[in-house]
Amino acid sequence: MALKSFVKYSADSDFPIQNLPFGIVSTKQRPYPHAASIIGDFVIDLEEIARAGLFDGPKLRDVASEVFSKPNLNDFMALGREAWREARSTLQRLFAEHSTTIRDSPTLRQKILVPVEATTSHLPFAVSDFSDFSLSMHHMTTMGKIFGAPKLHPNAEDLPVAYHGRSSTVSITGTDVVRPWGLFRRANEAKTTLGPSEMVDFELEIGYIVGTGQKSWVAPANADEHIFGVVILNDWSARDIQGWESVPLGPFLGKSFLSSVSPWIVSLDALAPFSVEPTMRAPQPAPYLRDSSYSAANSGWYDVRLSVELTPAGHTEPLTIAKSNTKDLYWNGRHMLAHQTVNGCSTRPGDLLGTGTVTSGEDPSVCGCMCEMTWRGTKPVPIGQTGLTRAFLQDGDEVVFRGWAQGEGYRVGFGTCRGKVVPAVEPKWK
């Protein structure tokens, strides 16, 4: 029988009782960042639940008031998976349809359930470090063709390739995307240009957040014990700056000006019912990447549907321009953590591991970035029925990512990850 709550919400709500993700909010009654969850259209104030003594399990009863009053979730994440599960199961018990503790107490309901419009979301975790991978074979293949490489480098099938990102510019959804300055060379021009990027792009990604750090290799079969949860990630890119600087060491300024994340961290337990076999995967990976726990019901891949909406500058209606699915990735979150740690690299609570662009094929409608959709700007795509086209993003364009896993009569969603491109800031050297 499907779990139900006394809190009412629609069947297409991202936040049913089956979800209960974790985040950080501030409210009018508590105007500082502290821990929260969400159900339907109500934020659940976890600090208030802790103050009421309702986190009464062995892992949380002595520490809940402290960890849920912090401005980020890192201390809670460091407690480990048993504590994460205890918190979520406690919330499911307290908000179940016939549970009376909160439902029948007007005082507790007023303190604990806050309308979402009366809250402000904050970055839910302090980002300890950021690695961005490239797990989509579709994305790597198409980008290779765009840049003149008809065949993938052999390492793409051997390992989940990655580069070291910039943790200082990971920001909460809604942060403006300031068009970055940099050096680039236009096609058919011999001279390098210094100026605002002309190729600002989005990248549709999923981010895995490390909960408990490790100082040695994490096997894929054990990775879920260390992964706190998942967010939607937009790793904004300046393709012209990226293209000019990337030889020989890889991306730098073209990828470090902003990365946006959705406000709610969805647990792997909430995603577990949506485990699927992927559409493609490495048939015989290296020993350190082999998942001894693999099965269709425990694959490490999830049937998470993703969409990209664009509201062009001067318009008010968002238009869906692409859809993809994480089940089409070649590698998964377990592989990312195993690969990150195989050389002895340590991890810490708050490490962010990005999947890279989630692309589900070659058609522009299933591509996760404009560089793929438009063949690096040479084939602009129409934006709905507006009569407009885009090669890359223009100032005033707003991009919104959505993601959800569809169950029977409910969905487990992430909320939105949005950002609007705003004009470049005039540099001081001018």
VEXDREN-2710 file (C-alpha; in Angstrom, 1 decimal):
% VEXDREN-2710
k/r/px/py/pz
1/MET/0.0/0.0/0.0
2/ALA/1.4/3.4/-1.0
3/LEU/2.6/5.6/1.9
4/LYS/0.4/8.6/2.4
5/SER/0.6/11.8/4.5
6/PHE/-1.9/14.0/6.3
7/VAL/-0.2/16.9/4.4
8/LYS/-2.1/17.3/1.1
9/TYR/-0.2/17.7/-2.2
10/SER/-0.8/16.9/-5.8
11/ALA/0.3/13.7/-7.6
12/ASP/2.8/15.7/-9.6
13/SER/4.4/17.3/-6.6
14/ASP/8.2/16.8/-6.5
15/PHE/8.0/16.3/-2.7
16/PRO/5.7/13.6/-1.5
17/ILE/6.2/11.6/1.7
18/GLN/8.2/9.1/-0.4
19/ASN/10.9/11.8/-1.0
20/LEU/11.7/14.0/2.1
21/PRO/15.0/15.4/0.9
22/PHE/17.2/17.6/3.0
23/GLY/18.1/21.3/2.5
24/ILE/18.9/24.6/4.3
25/VAL/16.4/27.4/4.7
26/SER/15.8/30.6/6.6
27/THR/12.3/31.6/7.7
28/LYS/10.7/34.7/9.3
29/GLN/10.6/33.0/12.7
30/ARG/14.1/31.6/12.3
31/PRO/15.9/34.2/10.0
32/TYR/19.2/32.3/9.8
33/PRO/20.1/29.3/7.7
34/HIS/19.2/25.9/9.3
35/ALA/18.2/22.4/8.3
36/ALA/14.9/21.6/6.7
37/SER/13.1/19.0/4.6
38/ILE/10.0/19.6/2.4
39/ILE/6.7/17.9/1.8
40/GLY/4.3/19.2/-0.8
41/ASP/4.2/22.9/-0.5
42/PHE/5.5/23.0/3.1
43/VAL/9.0/23.2/4.3
44/ILE/9.6/21.0/7.4
45/ASP/11.7/22.8/10.0
46/LEU/14.1/20.2/11.3
47/GLU/15.5/22.4/14.0
48/GLU/12.0/22.7/15.4
49/ILE/11.5/19.0/15.3
50/ALA/14.7/18.5/17.1
51/ARG/13.8/21.1/19.8
52/ALA/10.5/19.2/20.3
53/GLY/12.6/16.1/21.0
54/LEU/11.0/14.1/18.1
55/PHE/14.3/12.8/16.7
56/ASP/14.4/10.1/19.4
57/GLY/16.4/7.4/17.7
58/PRO/19.8/6.2/18.9
59/LYS/21.8/8.1/16.2
60/LEU/20.2/11.5/16.5
61/ARG/18.6/12.0/19.9
62/ASP/21.8/13.5/21.5
63/VAL/22.9/15.5/18.4
64/ALA/19.9/16.5/16.4
65/SER/19.5/19.9/18.0
66/GLU/23.1/20.7/17.2
67/VAL/23.5/19.4/13.7
68/PHE/20.1/20.7/12.5
69/SER/20.8/24.3/13.7
70/LYS/24.0/24.5/11.6
71/PRO/24.0/26.7/8.4
72/ASN/24.9/23.6/6.2
73/LEU/24.3/19.9/6.4
74/ASN/27.9/18.8/6.6
75/ASP/27.9/17.8/10.2
76/PHE/24.7/15.8/9.7
77/MET/26.2/14.2/6.6
78/ALA/29.3/13.2/8.6
79/LEU/27.2/11.1/11.0
80/GLY/26.8/8.4/8.3
81/ARG/24.1/6.6/6.5
82/GLU/22.4/5.1/9.6
83/ALA/21.8/8.6/10.9
84/TRP/20.5/9.8/7.5
85/ARG/18.1/6.9/7.3
86/GLU/17.0/7.4/10.9
87/ALA/16.2/11.0/10.1
88/ARG/14.2/10.2/7.0
89/SER/12.3/7.3/8.6
90/THR/11.4/9.5/11.6
91/LEU/10.0/12.1/9.2
92/GLN/8.0/9.5/7.3
93/ARG/6.6/8.3/10.6
94/LEU/5.7/11.8/11.9
95/PHE/4.0/12.9/8.7
96/ALA/2.2/9.6/7.9
97/GLU/-1.5/9.9/7.3
98/HIS/-2.6/8.6/10.7
99/SER/0.2/10.0/12.8
100/THR/-1.1/12.4/15.4
101/THR/1.9/13.9/17.0
102/ILE/2.2/16.9/14.7
103/ARG/-1.1/16.6/12.8
104/ASP/-3.2/17.2/16.0
105/SER/-1.0/19.8/17.6
106/PRO/-1.7/23.3/16.2
107/THR/1.4/24.7/18.0
108/LEU/3.7/22.1/16.5
109/ARG/2.2/22.4/13.1
110/GLN/2.6/26.1/13.0
111/LYS/6.2/25.9/14.1
112/ILE/7.3/22.9/12.0
113/LEU/5.3/23.3/8.7
114/VAL/6.2/26.5/7.0
115/PRO/4.7/27.5/3.6
116/VAL/7.5/27.2/1.0
117/GLU/6.8/30.8/-0.2
118/ALA/7.7/32.0/3.3
119/THR/11.2/30.5/3.2
120/THR/14.5/31.3/1.5
121/SER/16.7/28.4/0.3
122/HIS/20.4/28.4/0.8
123/LEU/23.3/26.3/-0.5
124/PRO/22.5/23.0/1.4
125/PHE/26.2/21.9/2.0
126/ALA/29.6/23.5/2.3
127/VAL/31.3/22.4/-0.9
128/SER/34.6/20.8/0.2
129/ASP/35.8/20.0/-3.3
130/PHE/34.3/19.6/-6.8
131/SER/35.2/17.0/-9.5
132/ASP/33.3/17.1/-12.8
133/PHE/33.2/13.8/-14.7
134/SER/32.0/13.0/-18.2
135/LEU/29.8/9.9/-17.8
136/SER/27.7/10.2/-21.0
137/MET/29.0/8.3/-24.0
138/HIS/26.5/10.2/-26.2
139/HIS/27.9/13.5/-25.0
140/MET/31.5/12.5/-25.5
141/THR/30.9/11.1/-29.0
142/THR/29.0/14.1/-30.2
143/MET/31.4/16.6/-28.8
144/GLY/34.3/14.7/-30.3
145/LYS/32.7/14.9/-33.7
146/ILE/32.1/18.6/-33.3
147/PHE/35.7/19.2/-32.5
148/GLY/37.0/17.0/-35.3
149/ALA/37.6/13.7/-33.5
150/PRO/35.5/11.1/-35.3
151/LYS/36.5/8.4/-32.8
152/LEU/36.5/8.6/-29.0
153/HIS/39.7/8.3/-27.2
154/PRO/40.0/4.7/-25.9
155/ASN/40.1/5.9/-22.3
156/ALA/36.3/6.8/-22.5
157/GLU/35.4/3.1/-22.3
158/ASP/38.0/2.4/-19.7
159/LEU/37.3/4.9/-17.0
160/PRO/35.0/7.8/-16.0
161/VAL/37.1/10.8/-17.2
162/ALA/37.1/13.9/-15.1
163/TYR/38.7/17.2/-14.2
164/HIS/39.1/19.2/-11.0
165/GLY/36.4/21.9/-10.8
166/ARG/36.1/25.0/-8.7
167/SER/34.3/24.6/-5.4
168/SER/34.2/28.4/-4.6
169/THR/31.7/29.2/-7.3
170/VAL/29.2/26.4/-6.6
171/SER/26.0/28.4/-5.8
172/ILE/22.4/27.9/-5.0
173/THR/19.8/27.9/-7.7
174/GLY/18.6/31.4/-8.8
175/THR/22.1/32.9/-8.7
176/ASP/22.6/35.2/-11.7
177/VAL/25.0/34.0/-14.4
178/VAL/27.3/36.9/-15.0
179/ARG/28.7/36.6/-18.5
180/PRO/32.4/35.9/-18.0
181/TRP/35.4/37.7/-19.6
182/GLY/38.3/35.8/-21.1
183/LEU/40.6/35.1/-24.0
184/PHE/39.3/33.2/-27.0
185/ARG/39.8/33.0/-30.7
186/ARG/36.9/33.3/-33.1
187/ALA/36.6/30.8/-36.0
188/ASN/38.7/32.0/-39.1
189/GLU/40.4/34.7/-37.1
190/ALA/44.1/34.6/-36.4
191/LYS/44.0/37.1/-33.6
192/THR/43.0/36.3/-30.0
193/THR/40.1/38.3/-28.5
194/LEU/39.8/39.5/-24.9
195/GLY/36.2/40.2/-24.0
196/PRO/32.9/38.8/-22.8
197/SER/32.3/35.2/-23.8
198/GLU/30.2/34.9/-26.9
199/MET/29.4/31.2/-26.2
200/VAL/27.8/31.0/-22.8
201/ASP/26.2/27.5/-22.4
202/PHE/24.4/25.4/-19.8
203/GLU/25.3/21.8/-18.9
204/LEU/22.6/19.5/-17.7
205/GLU/24.1/17.4/-14.9
206/ILE/23.4/15.5/-11.8
207/GLY/25.6/16.0/-8.7
208/TYR/26.4/13.4/-6.2
209/ILE/27.4/14.7/-2.7
210/VAL/29.8/12.8/-0.5
211/GLY/28.4/12.4/3.1
212/THR/31.1/10.5/4.9
213/GLY/34.7/11.1/3.9
214/GLN/37.3/8.3/3.3
215/LYS/41.0/8.1/3.1
216/SER/41.2/5.1/0.9
217/TRP/39.6/3.5/-2.1
218/VAL/35.8/3.1/-2.0
219/ALA/34.5/0.0/-3.8
220/PRO/31.5/0.6/-6.0
221/ALA/29.5/-1.9/-3.9
222/ASN/30.2/0.2/-0.8
223/ALA/29.8/3.7/-2.4
224/ASP/26.2/4.2/-1.4
225/GLU/27.3/4.1/2.2
226/HIS/29.3/7.3/1.5
227/ILE/27.0/9.2/-0.9
228/PHE/24.6/11.4/1.0
229/GLY/22.4/12.2/-1.9
230/VAL/21.9/13.8/-5.3
231/VAL/21.1/17.3/-6.7
232/ILE/20.5/18.8/-10.1
233/LEU/23.7/20.6/-11.3
234/ASN/24.2/23.2/-14.0
235/ASP/27.9/23.5/-14.7
236/TRP/27.7/26.7/-16.7
237/SER/30.3/26.9/-19.5
238/ALA/31.9/29.5/-21.7
239/ARG/32.7/27.4/-24.8
240/ASP/34.9/29.9/-26.5
241/ILE/37.1/30.5/-23.5
242/GLN/37.1/26.8/-22.7
243/GLY/38.1/25.9/-26.3
244/TRP/41.0/28.2/-26.4
245/GLU/42.5/27.4/-23.0
246/SER/42.0/23.7/-22.8
247/VAL/45.2/22.6/-24.6
248/PRO/47.1/21.0/-23.0
249/LEU/45.8/20.9/-19.4
250/GLY/42.0/21.0/-19.8
251/PRO/39.2/23.4/-18.7
252/PHE/39.9/26.3/-16.4
253/LEU/38.3/29.7/-16.6
254/GLY/35.7/28.6/-19.1
255/LYS/34.2/26.3/-16.5
256/SER/34.9/28.0/-13.2
257/PHE/32.7/31.1/-13.2
258/LEU/29.5/29.5/-11.8
259/SER/28.0/26.1/-11.1
260/SER/24.4/26.1/-9.9
261/VAL/22.7/23.4/-7.7
262/SER/19.1/22.7/-6.8
263/PRO/18.2/23.4/-3.2
264/TRP/17.1/19.9/-2.0
265/ILE/19.4/16.9/-1.7
266/VAL/17.5/13.7/-2.6
267/SER/18.6/10.6/-0.8
268/LEU/19.6/7.4/-2.6
269/ASP/17.0/5.6/-0.5
270/ALA/14.3/7.8/-2.1
271/LEU/15.7/7.0/-5.5
272/ALA/16.1/3.2/-4.8
273/PRO/12.7/2.2/-6.2
274/PHE/13.7/3.7/-9.5
275/SER/16.9/1.6/-10.0
276/VAL/17.1/0.4/-13.6
277/GLU/19.5/-1.3/-15.9
278/PRO/21.3/1.3/-18.0
279/THR/20.9/1.5/-21.8
280/MET/24.7/1.0/-22.1
281/ARG/27.6/0.3/-19.7
282/ALA/31.1/-0.9/-19.7
283/PRO/31.0/-4.7/-20.3
284/GLN/34.2/-5.5/-18.5
285/PRO/35.5/-2.5/-16.5
286/ALA/38.8/-2.5/-14.6
287/PRO/38.7/-4.5/-11.3
288/TYR/38.4/-1.3/-9.2
289/LEU/35.3/-0.2/-11.1
290/ARG/33.4/-3.5/-11.0
291/ASP/30.3/-3.5/-8.8
292/SER/29.9/-6.8/-7.0
293/SER/26.5/-5.7/-5.8
294/TYR/25.1/-5.0/-9.2
295/SER/21.5/-6.1/-10.1
296/ALA/18.6/-4.5/-11.9
297/ALA/17.1/-3.6/-8.5
298/ASN/20.5/-2.2/-7.3
299/SER/22.3/-1.1/-10.3
300/GLY/23.5/2.4/-9.3
301/TRP/21.6/3.8/-12.3
302/TYR/18.2/5.5/-11.8
303/ASP/15.4/6.3/-14.1
304/VAL/15.5/10.1/-13.5
305/ARG/13.9/12.2/-16.2
306/LEU/15.5/15.6/-16.9
307/SER/14.3/18.6/-18.8
308/VAL/15.7/21.9/-19.9
309/GLU/13.4/25.0/-20.2
310/LEU/14.5/28.3/-21.7
311/THR/12.8/31.6/-21.2
312/PRO/14.2/33.9/-23.9
313/ALA/15.1/37.5/-23.0
314/GLY/12.0/39.6/-23.2
315/HIS/9.6/36.7/-22.9
316/THR/7.8/35.3/-19.8
317/GLU/6.8/31.8/-20.9
318/PRO/9.4/29.0/-20.4
319/LEU/9.8/26.6/-23.4
320/THR/11.1/23.1/-23.1
321/ILE/14.0/22.7/-25.5
322/ALA/15.5/19.3/-24.4
323/LYS/14.8/16.2/-22.4
324/SER/17.2/13.4/-21.3
325/ASN/17.5/10.6/-18.7
326/THR/20.2/9.5/-16.3
327/LYS/19.7/5.8/-17.3
328/ASP/21.5/6.7/-20.5
329/LEU/24.8/7.4/-18.8
330/TYR/27.7/5.0/-19.4
331/TRP/29.0/5.2/-15.8
332/ASN/27.2/6.0/-12.6
333/GLY/27.8/7.7/-9.2
334/ARG/29.4/4.6/-7.7
335/HIS/32.0/4.6/-10.4
336/MET/32.7/8.3/-9.8
337/LEU/33.5/7.7/-6.2
338/ALA/35.5/4.6/-6.8
339/HIS/37.6/6.3/-9.5
340/GLN/38.1/9.4/-7.4
341/THR/39.6/7.4/-4.6
342/VAL/41.5/4.6/-6.3
343/ASN/44.8/6.4/-6.2
344/GLY/44.5/7.2/-2.4
345/CYS/42.7/10.5/-2.9
346/SER/40.8/11.3/0.3
347/THR/37.2/12.6/0.3
348/ARG/35.4/14.8/2.8
349/PRO/31.8/15.5/3.7
350/GLY/30.5/18.0/1.1
351/ASP/32.6/16.8/-1.9
352/LEU/30.6/17.3/-5.1
353/LEU/30.9/14.8/-8.0
354/GLY/29.3/16.0/-11.2
355/THR/28.2/13.5/-13.9
356/GLY/29.0/15.8/-16.7
357/THR/26.4/16.6/-19.4
358/VAL/23.5/14.1/-19.4
359/THR/22.7/13.5/-23.1
360/SER/20.5/10.7/-24.4
361/GLY/21.3/10.6/-28.1
362/GLU/22.3/12.7/-31.1
363/ASP/19.0/14.6/-31.8
364/PRO/19.1/18.2/-30.4
365/SER/15.9/17.5/-28.4
366/VAL/17.8/15.0/-26.1
367/CYS/21.1/16.9/-25.8
368/GLY/22.1/18.4/-22.5
369/CYS/24.0/21.5/-23.7
370/MET/23.7/24.0/-26.5
371/CYS/27.1/23.2/-27.8
372/GLU/25.7/19.8/-28.9
373/MET/22.3/21.1/-29.9
374/THR/23.7/23.7/-32.2
375/TRP/26.9/22.0/-33.3
376/ARG/29.0/24.6/-31.5
377/GLY/26.8/27.4/-32.7
378/THR/26.9/26.6/-36.4
379/LYS/23.3/25.3/-36.5
380/PRO/21.1/27.5/-34.3
381/VAL/18.0/25.8/-32.9
382/PRO/14.4/27.3/-32.9
383/ILE/13.0/28.2/-29.5
384/GLY/9.4/26.9/-29.6
385/GLN/7.0/29.0/-31.7
386/THR/8.6/32.3/-30.8
387/GLY/10.4/32.7/-34.1
388/LEU/13.6/33.1/-32.2
389/THR/16.7/30.9/-32.5
390/ARG/19.7/30.4/-30.3
391/ALA/23.2/29.3/-31.0
392/PHE/24.3/30.1/-27.5
393/LEU/22.7/31.9/-24.6
394/GLN/22.0/35.6/-24.8
395/ASP/21.8/38.2/-21.9
396/GLY/18.4/38.0/-20.3
397/ASP/17.9/34.3/-21.2
398/GLU/16.8/32.2/-18.2
399/VAL/17.5/28.4/-18.0
400/VAL/15.5/26.1/-15.7
401/PHE/16.4/22.4/-15.2
402/ARG/13.9/19.9/-13.7
403/GLY/14.4/16.3/-12.7
404/TRP/12.1/13.6/-11.3
405/ALA/11.6/9.9/-11.1
406/GLN/8.1/8.8/-11.8
407/GLY/6.3/6.3/-9.5
408/GLU/2.8/4.9/-9.4
409/GLY/0.7/7.9/-8.3
410/TYR/3.7/9.9/-7.1
411/ARG/7.0/11.3/-8.2
412/VAL/10.3/11.9/-6.5
413/GLY/11.7/15.2/-7.7
414/PHE/14.5/17.6/-7.1
415/GLY/12.7/21.0/-7.6
416/THR/14.3/23.4/-10.0
417/CYS/17.8/24.6/-10.8
418/ARG/17.6/27.9/-12.5
419/GLY/19.8/30.8/-13.6
420/LYS/19.5/33.9/-15.7
421/VAL/22.4/35.2/-17.9
422/VAL/23.2/38.9/-17.1
423/PRO/25.7/41.2/-18.9
424/ALA/29.4/41.0/-18.3
425/VAL/30.8/43.3/-15.7
426/GLU/33.2/45.9/-17.1
427/PRO/36.7/44.9/-16.0
428/LYS/38.8/47.2/-13.8
429/TRP/41.8/47.1/-16.1
430/LYS/39.8/49.0/-18.7
END
